[in-house]
């Protein structure tokens, strides 16, 4: 089966926006663990706009956080209001902050329990990023042991990228690069918000498991854990990993679904190597998930850098 996945670096415009949204959330959580947040960031061509909802006792200097994450001066405009009281009344009683479907996944392809094409794309991106910490992305297509590899990095010479890709995959004796495209449109030196716009939540497949695995729909970054599209997605991943290890399975897909204002999921099930089973023995209320995974701590900026799954977070 032919499978493809891509990964972007932390300095890709969309990832910068994710990182800004989560940096604002983390600063709020440091001061007020009960913060409610849904922060959206959009940036491009000299201006970054931060909008959304924030209910907190914390004081946050949004402009300073934006500039710290972006790494240089840029225009910042904000439009942040308190959470809607109609949403708050459902969350205040312990209910889910929204309706939605959350997917958790684990497989035995590698030690991170993520699809192998995604694993290789991320590892390659991290390898190149160590030398060229810039706007960039990688893509790996697997057809058995044959690979087609794409790497595009700002300020990185094409010839050196080719050498780095070949050196990276030389550690995997089972793989052969059939086709290699490095900076296929030519070397480039204008990246980030100088070249393109970015938006929080626009790299959902990269944040999750790559395109092999279905996505529930909700973005993660900028949202506190009362938003189950974030917290329950993490819990679904933890459950998938637990089942994979306990049952020595090859692949596990967990699906959770919630209704806004209600604390219990309306669906909690798993496909274990294609066989259906119900998920039991977990507290799947928002409070139960938050307590179990310690999601009131300011831990979210790291999740926005290289994906939320398979990076040794508490949900693995």
LOVEXMAR-528391 format. One record per residue (C-alpha): residue number from 1; x, z, y. Coordinates in steps of 0.02 Angstrom, whole numbers, plus 50000, padded with zeros to 5 digits. Example, Ala and Ser with C-alpha at 12.3 -4.5 7.8 and 13.67 -1.06 7.14 Angstrom:
BEGIN
<r nr="1" px="50615" pz="50390" py="49775"/>
<r nr="2" px="50684" pz="50357" py="49947"/>
END
This chain:
BEGIN
<r nr="1" px="50000" pz="50000" py="50000"/>
<r nr="2" px="50064" pz="49952" py="50173"/>
<r nr="3" px="50056" pz="50095" py="50297"/>
<r nr="4" px="50113" pz="50111" py="50479"/>
<r nr="5" px="50131" pz="50256" py="50600"/>
<r nr="6" px="50205" pz="50277" py="50773"/>
<r nr="7" px="50273" pz="50425" py="50870"/>
<r nr="8" px="50310" pz="50442" py="51056"/>
<r nr="9" px="50439" pz="50552" py="51140"/>
<r nr="10" px="50401" pz="50701" py="51254"/>
<r nr="11" px="50442" pz="50592" py="51405"/>
<r nr="12" px="50313" pz="50459" py="51366"/>
<r nr="13" px="50183" pz="50461" py="51508"/>
<r nr="14" px="50041" pz="50519" py="51395"/>
<r nr="15" px="50149" pz="50657" py="51322"/>
<r nr="16" px="50203" pz="50715" py="51495"/>
<r nr="17" px="50019" pz="50737" py="51536"/>
<r nr="18" px="49989" pz="50833" py="51374"/>
<r nr="19" px="50138" pz="50944" py="51412"/>
<r nr="20" px="50080" pz="50980" py="51590"/>
<r nr="21" px="49906" pz="51028" py="51529"/>
<r nr="22" px="49978" pz="51145" py="51397"/>
<r nr="23" px="50108" pz="51218" py="51516"/>
<r nr="24" px="49967" pz="51267" py="51634"/>
<r nr="25" px="49871" pz="51343" py="51488"/>
<r nr="26" px="50024" pz="51441" py="51430"/>
<r nr="27" px="50057" pz="51512" py="51603"/>
<r nr="28" px="49876" pz="51570" py="51612"/>
<r nr="29" px="49885" pz="51650" py="51438"/>
<r nr="30" px="50044" pz="51745" py="51486"/>
<r nr="31" px="49944" pz="51833" py="51622"/>
<r nr="32" px="49770" pz="51831" py="51545"/>
<r nr="33" px="49751" pz="51805" py="51356"/>
<r nr="34" px="49563" pz="51782" py="51378"/>
<r nr="35" px="49585" pz="51627" py="51486"/>
<r nr="36" px="49460" pz="51487" py="51462"/>
<r nr="37" px="49539" pz="51319" py="51498"/>
<r nr="38" px="49503" pz="51134" py="51483"/>
<r nr="39" px="49639" pz="51054" py="51588"/>
<r nr="40" px="49656" pz="50866" py="51603"/>
<r nr="41" px="49807" pz="50780" py="51680"/>
<r nr="42" px="49824" pz="50601" py="51737"/>
<r nr="43" px="49983" pz="50530" py="51810"/>
<r nr="44" px="50057" pz="50368" py="51869"/>
<r nr="45" px="50152" pz="50281" py="52007"/>
<r nr="46" px="50196" pz="50429" py="52115"/>
<r nr="47" px="50044" pz="50542" py="52093"/>
<r nr="48" px="49988" pz="50667" py="51961"/>
<r nr="49" px="49809" pz="50729" py="51962"/>
<r nr="50" px="49760" pz="50890" py="51874"/>
<r nr="51" px="49576" pz="50922" py="51849"/>
<r nr="52" px="49459" pz="51014" py="51731"/>
<r nr="53" px="49393" pz="51190" py="51709"/>
<r nr="54" px="49484" pz="51356" py="51717"/>
<r nr="55" px="49413" pz="51531" py="51706"/>
<r nr="56" px="49554" pz="51657" py="51716"/>
<r nr="57" px="49623" pz="51810" py="51804"/>
<r nr="58" px="49793" pz="51725" py="51811"/>
<r nr="59" px="49872" pz="51648" py="51964"/>
<r nr="60" px="49953" pz="51481" py="51925"/>
<r nr="61" px="50059" pz="51374" py="52040"/>
<r nr="62" px="50002" pz="51207" py="51971"/>
<r nr="63" px="50117" pz="51103" py="52081"/>
<r nr="64" px="50272" pz="51198" py="52023"/>
<r nr="65" px="50223" pz="51182" py="51840"/>
<r nr="66" px="50194" pz="50996" py="51859"/>
<r nr="67" px="50363" pz="50969" py="51939"/>
<r nr="68" px="50451" pz="51079" py="51811"/>
<r nr="69" px="50379" pz="50978" py="51667"/>
<r nr="70" px="50403" pz="50809" py="51748"/>
<r nr="71" px="50580" pz="50851" py="51801"/>
<r nr="72" px="50573" pz="50784" py="51978"/>
<r nr="73" px="50466" pz="50783" py="52134"/>
<r nr="74" px="50302" pz="50690" py="52126"/>
<r nr="75" px="50140" pz="50701" py="52222"/>
<r nr="76" px="50016" pz="50825" py="52146"/>
<r nr="77" px="49831" pz="50839" py="52179"/>
<r nr="78" px="49714" pz="50964" py="52095"/>
<r nr="79" px="49528" pz="50978" py="52067"/>
<r nr="80" px="49499" pz="51128" py="51953"/>
<r nr="81" px="49336" pz="51227" py="51943"/>
<r nr="82" px="49269" pz="51371" py="51837"/>
<r nr="83" px="49194" pz="51341" py="51666"/>
<r nr="84" px="49011" pz="51293" py="51671"/>
<r nr="85" px="48902" pz="51449" py="51651"/>
<r nr="86" px="48794" pz="51354" py="51526"/>
<r nr="87" px="48946" pz="51328" py="51414"/>
<r nr="88" px="49011" pz="51503" py="51445"/>
<r nr="89" px="48852" pz="51587" py="51385"/>
<r nr="90" px="48876" pz="51510" py="51212"/>
<r nr="91" px="49060" pz="51558" py="51204"/>
<r nr="92" px="49038" pz="51734" py="51273"/>
<r nr="93" px="48940" pz="51781" py="51117"/>
<r nr="94" px="49078" pz="51718" py="51002"/>
<r nr="95" px="49009" pz="51543" py="50975"/>
<r nr="96" px="49106" pz="51382" py="50967"/>
<r nr="97" px="49150" pz="51306" py="51134"/>
<r nr="98" px="49084" pz="51136" py="51083"/>
<r nr="99" px="49011" pz="51039" py="50938"/>
<r nr="100" px="49128" pz="50928" py="50839"/>
<r nr="101" px="49214" pz="50882" py="50677"/>
<r nr="102" px="49391" pz="50940" py="50638"/>
<r nr="103" px="49504" pz="50866" py="50505"/>
<r nr="104" px="49644" pz="50956" py="50415"/>
<r nr="105" px="49765" pz="50863" py="50302"/>
<r nr="106" px="49912" pz="50898" py="50188"/>
<r nr="107" px="50003" pz="50792" py="50059"/>
<r nr="108" px="50158" pz="50810" py="49954"/>
<r nr="109" px="50253" pz="50662" py="50031"/>
<r nr="110" px="50385" pz="50776" py="50109"/>
<r nr="111" px="50426" pz="50955" py="50156"/>
<r nr="112" px="50315" pz="50944" py="50312"/>
<r nr="113" px="50162" pz="50895" py="50208"/>
<r nr="114" px="50123" pz="50746" py="50321"/>
<r nr="115" px="50109" pz="50560" py="50279"/>
<r nr="116" px="50281" pz="50487" py="50246"/>
<r nr="117" px="50266" pz="50344" py="50371"/>
<r nr="118" px="50225" pz="50470" py="50507"/>
<r nr="119" px="50364" pz="50586" py="50449"/>
<r nr="120" px="50494" pz="50448" py="50458"/>
<r nr="121" px="50435" pz="50386" py="50629"/>
<r nr="122" px="50445" pz="50562" py="50700"/>
<r nr="123" px="50615" pz="50600" py="50624"/>
<r nr="124" px="50684" pz="50436" py="50690"/>
<r nr="125" px="50614" pz="50468" py="50865"/>
<r nr="126" px="50691" pz="50642" py="50868"/>
<r nr="127" px="50857" pz="50572" py="50808"/>
<r nr="128" px="50865" pz="50442" py="50947"/>
<r nr="129" px="50796" pz="50564" py="51077"/>
<r nr="130" px="50945" pz="50680" py="51051"/>
<r nr="131" px="51056" pz="50547" py="51131"/>
<r nr="132" px="50927" pz="50461" py="51241"/>
<r nr="133" px="50803" pz="50594" py="51302"/>
<r nr="134" px="50691" pz="50468" py="51387"/>
<r nr="135" px="50525" pz="50379" py="51377"/>
<r nr="136" px="50518" pz="50300" py="51206"/>
<r nr="137" px="50426" pz="50270" py="51045"/>
<r nr="138" px="50458" pz="50225" py="50864"/>
<r nr="139" px="50353" pz="50140" py="50732"/>
<r nr="140" px="50380" pz="50132" py="50545"/>
<r nr="141" px="50289" pz="50017" py="50424"/>
<r nr="142" px="50310" pz="50059" py="50240"/>
<r nr="143" px="50278" pz="49938" py="50096"/>
<r nr="144" px="50343" pz="50035" py="49949"/>
<r nr="145" px="50528" pz="50062" py="49984"/>
<r nr="146" px="50536" pz="49918" py="50108"/>
<r nr="147" px="50528" pz="49963" py="50293"/>
<r nr="148" px="50490" pz="49875" py="50455"/>
<r nr="149" px="50553" pz="49978" py="50601"/>
<r nr="150" px="50520" pz="49967" py="50788"/>
<r nr="151" px="50610" pz="50073" py="50918"/>
<r nr="152" px="50588" pz="50056" py="51106"/>
<r nr="153" px="50684" pz="50176" py="51218"/>
<r nr="154" px="50713" pz="50174" py="51404"/>
<r nr="155" px="50896" pz="50158" py="51457"/>
<r nr="156" px="50954" pz="50135" py="51277"/>
<r nr="157" px="51050" pz="49974" py="51238"/>
<r nr="158" px="50970" pz="49866" py="51105"/>
<r nr="159" px="51129" pz="49852" py="51001"/>
<r nr="160" px="51155" pz="50040" py="50999"/>
<r nr="161" px="50973" pz="50071" py="50951"/>
<r nr="162" px="50995" pz="49953" py="50804"/>
<r nr="163" px="51150" pz="50048" py="50749"/>
<r nr="164" px="51060" pz="50215" py="50765"/>
<r nr="165" px="50911" pz="50156" py="50663"/>
<r nr="166" px="51023" pz="50091" py="50526"/>
<r nr="167" px="51126" pz="50251" py="50527"/>
<r nr="168" px="50968" pz="50358" py="50520"/>
<r nr="169" px="50895" pz="50269" py="50369"/>
<r nr="170" px="51062" pz="50263" py="50278"/>
<r nr="171" px="51031" pz="50445" py="50230"/>
<r nr="172" px="50880" pz="50388" py="50127"/>
<r nr="173" px="50949" pz="50288" py="49982"/>
<r nr="174" px="50776" pz="50236" py="49922"/>
<r nr="175" px="50731" pz="50140" py="50081"/>
<r nr="176" px="50784" pz="49968" py="50139"/>
<r nr="177" px="50754" pz="49903" py="50316"/>
<r nr="178" px="50676" pz="49732" py="50295"/>
<r nr="179" px="50640" pz="49702" py="50479"/>
<r nr="180" px="50710" pz="49792" py="50632"/>
<r nr="181" px="50649" pz="49773" py="50812"/>
<r nr="182" px="50739" pz="49874" py="50946"/>
<r nr="183" px="50684" pz="49850" py="51126"/>
<r nr="184" px="50601" pz="49690" py="51068"/>
<r nr="185" px="50549" pz="49641" py="51246"/>
<r nr="186" px="50726" pz="49672" py="51309"/>
<r nr="187" px="50819" pz="49823" py="51374"/>
<r nr="188" px="50720" pz="49921" py="51502"/>
<r nr="189" px="50765" pz="50047" py="51635"/>
<r nr="190" px="50599" pz="50089" py="51720"/>
<r nr="191" px="50500" pz="50215" py="51617"/>
<r nr="192" px="50383" pz="50363" py="51630"/>
<r nr="193" px="50261" pz="50365" py="51776"/>
<r nr="194" px="50367" pz="50237" py="51869"/>
<r nr="195" px="50316" pz="50106" py="51741"/>
<r nr="196" px="50151" pz="50162" py="51671"/>
<r nr="197" px="50007" pz="50285" py="51687"/>
<r nr="198" px="49974" pz="50430" py="51570"/>
<r nr="199" px="49828" pz="50539" py="51520"/>
<r nr="200" px="49801" pz="50700" py="51423"/>
<r nr="201" px="49734" pz="50672" py="51248"/>
<r nr="202" px="49771" pz="50487" py="51233"/>
<r nr="203" px="49891" pz="50503" py="51086"/>
<r nr="204" px="49772" pz="50580" py="50960"/>
<r nr="205" px="49844" pz="50494" py="50805"/>
<r nr="206" px="50020" pz="50548" py="50857"/>
<r nr="207" px="49958" pz="50726" py="50886"/>
<r nr="208" px="49879" pz="50732" py="50713"/>
<r nr="209" px="49944" pz="50640" py="50559"/>
<r nr="210" px="49956" pz="50457" py="50606"/>
<r nr="211" px="49822" pz="50325" py="50571"/>
<r nr="212" px="49814" pz="50355" py="50383"/>
<r nr="213" px="49708" pz="50511" py="50410"/>
<r nr="214" px="49538" pz="50514" py="50498"/>
<r nr="215" px="49528" pz="50602" py="50666"/>
<r nr="216" px="49386" pz="50718" py="50711"/>
<r nr="217" px="49384" pz="50657" py="50889"/>
<r nr="218" px="49434" pz="50800" py="51004"/>
<r nr="219" px="49600" pz="50810" py="51095"/>
<r nr="220" px="49704" pz="50969" py="51089"/>
<r nr="221" px="49810" pz="50991" py="51245"/>
<r nr="222" px="49749" pz="51093" py="51392"/>
<r nr="223" px="49614" pz="51181" py="51292"/>
<r nr="224" px="49610" pz="51365" py="51250"/>
<r nr="225" px="49568" pz="51415" py="51072"/>
<r nr="226" px="49383" pz="51445" py="51103"/>
<r nr="227" px="49376" pz="51255" py="51096"/>
<r nr="228" px="49360" pz="51227" py="50909"/>
<r nr="229" px="49417" pz="51047" py="50922"/>
<r nr="230" px="49588" pz="51128" py="50943"/>
<r nr="231" px="49581" pz="51294" py="50850"/>
<r nr="232" px="49477" pz="51234" py="50702"/>
<r nr="233" px="49588" pz="51081" py="50682"/>
<r nr="234" px="49735" pz="51199" py="50664"/>
<r nr="235" px="49637" pz="51306" py="50541"/>
<r nr="236" px="49586" pz="51153" py="50441"/>
<r nr="237" px="49770" pz="51107" py="50426"/>
<r nr="238" px="49814" pz="51283" py="50367"/>
<r nr="239" px="49677" pz="51276" py="50236"/>
<r nr="240" px="49736" pz="51105" py="50178"/>
<r nr="241" px="49914" pz="51168" py="50157"/>
<r nr="242" px="49853" pz="51323" py="50064"/>
<r nr="243" px="49751" pz="51219" py="49942"/>
<r nr="244" px="49892" pz="51094" py="49917"/>
<r nr="245" px="50012" pz="51233" py="49870"/>
<r nr="246" px="49890" pz="51338" py="49768"/>
<r nr="247" px="49823" pz="51193" py="49665"/>
<r nr="248" px="49984" pz="51090" py="49660"/>
<r nr="249" px="49884" pz="50944" py="49727"/>
<r nr="250" px="49945" pz="50777" py="49793"/>
<r nr="251" px="49828" pz="50762" py="49942"/>
<r nr="252" px="49701" pz="50875" py="50026"/>
<r nr="253" px="49579" pz="50830" py="50165"/>
<r nr="254" px="49479" pz="50973" py="50244"/>
<r nr="255" px="49331" pz="50945" py="50357"/>
<r nr="256" px="49252" pz="51076" py="50470"/>
<r nr="257" px="49104" pz="51047" py="50587"/>
<r nr="258" px="49028" pz="51159" py="50720"/>
<r nr="259" px="48881" pz="51170" py="50839"/>
<r nr="260" px="48910" pz="51233" py="51016"/>
<r nr="261" px="48864" pz="51416" py="51037"/>
<r nr="262" px="48862" pz="51454" py="50850"/>
<r nr="263" px="49004" pz="51548" py="50769"/>
<r nr="264" px="48992" pz="51485" py="50589"/>
<r nr="265" px="49037" pz="51307" py="50540"/>
<r nr="266" px="48896" pz="51196" py="50481"/>
<r nr="267" px="49018" pz="51111" py="50363"/>
<r nr="268" px="49173" pz="51178" py="50276"/>
<r nr="269" px="49229" pz="51069" py="50132"/>
<r nr="270" px="49384" pz="50990" py="50056"/>
<r nr="271" px="49431" pz="50837" py="49956"/>
<r nr="272" px="49568" pz="50886" py="49835"/>
<r nr="273" px="49642" pz="50731" py="49756"/>
<r nr="274" px="49473" pz="50651" py="49783"/>
<r nr="275" px="49370" pz="50794" py="49711"/>
<r nr="276" px="49249" pz="50887" py="49825"/>
<r nr="277" px="49248" pz="51076" py="49842"/>
<r nr="278" px="49180" pz="51199" py="49969"/>
<r nr="279" px="49299" pz="51301" py="50076"/>
<r nr="280" px="49274" pz="51487" py="50051"/>
<r nr="281" px="49367" pz="51651" py="50082"/>
<r nr="282" px="49417" pz="51610" py="50262"/>
<r nr="283" px="49345" pz="51682" py="50421"/>
<r nr="284" px="49301" pz="51520" py="50510"/>
<r nr="285" px="49220" pz="51595" py="50664"/>
<r nr="286" px="49313" pz="51555" py="50825"/>
<r nr="287" px="49366" pz="51737" py="50840"/>
<r nr="288" px="49423" pz="51742" py="50659"/>
<r nr="289" px="49529" pz="51586" py="50683"/>
<r nr="290" px="49602" pz="51646" py="50847"/>
<r nr="291" px="49651" pz="51814" py="50773"/>
<r nr="292" px="49721" pz="51740" py="50612"/>
<r nr="293" px="49827" pz="51605" py="50696"/>
<r nr="294" px="49869" pz="51713" py="50849"/>
<r nr="295" px="49803" pz="51582" py="50969"/>
<r nr="296" px="49795" pz="51694" py="51124"/>
<r nr="297" px="49984" pz="51685" py="51137"/>
<r nr="298" px="50068" pz="51559" py="51254"/>
<r nr="299" px="50129" pz="51445" py="51115"/>
<r nr="300" px="50052" pz="51279" py="51160"/>
<r nr="301" px="50184" pz="51190" py="51263"/>
<r nr="302" px="50288" pz="51161" py="51106"/>
<r nr="303" px="50141" pz="51084" py="51015"/>
<r nr="304" px="50128" pz="50948" py="51148"/>
<r nr="305" px="50306" pz="50887" py="51121"/>
<r nr="306" px="50318" pz="50818" py="50944"/>
<r nr="307" px="50146" pz="50834" py="50866"/>
<r nr="308" px="50039" pz="50982" py="50818"/>
<r nr="309" px="50057" pz="50972" py="50629"/>
<r nr="310" px="50209" pz="50989" py="50517"/>
<r nr="311" px="50319" pz="51071" py="50649"/>
<r nr="312" px="50327" pz="51248" py="50578"/>
<r nr="313" px="50188" pz="51322" py="50682"/>
<r nr="314" px="50087" pz="51464" py="50605"/>
<r nr="315" px="49965" pz="51334" py="50534"/>
<r nr="316" px="50118" pz="51234" py="50474"/>
END
